[in-house]
Amino acid sequence: MLTIVNGQENFVRELEIQEDRGQVVQTIGRTSGSPYLALFINSGDILIRGKTISITFPDQRTQTRKMNVKEMAYIFISDSSDTRFKPTELVIRDDQGKVIYKK
């Protein structure tokens, strides 16, 4: 976590996860305070073929991000004052719009 105290940047390792190659996509997050969802892609095939990641929330809001073959971690930050930031669906699509991963 990055904080600024007395004008000085201070990086504190608040959370660390162990990579689990058995999971194609790992997710962690926080549902209150400053809600976010972080996902880590462990599949080389998805990293190469994936073009967009979309997450859908209980109120049907959707956030979509473009993927970059060199990035295996993505963070989605709540864009709503609603603190119920728990996605109901996670979808990764290829360049043809075909679903290649869904959770």
HELIX and SHEET records of a PDB file:
HELIX    1   1 GLY A   44  ARG A   49  1                                   6    
SHEET    1   A 2 LEU A   2  VAL A   5  0                                        
SHEET    2   A 2 GLN A   8  PHE A  11 -1                                        
SHEET    1   B 3 VAL A  25  ARG A  30  0                                        
SHEET    2   B 3 TYR A  36  ILE A  41 -1                                        
SHEET    3   B 3 ALA A  73  ILE A  77 -1                                        
SHEET    1   C 4 THR A  62  LYS A  66  0                                        
SHEET    2   C 4 THR A  52  THR A  56 -1                                        
SHEET    3   C 4 GLU A  89  ARG A  93 -1                                        
SHEET    4   C 4 VAL A  99  LYS A 102 -1                                        
END                                                                             
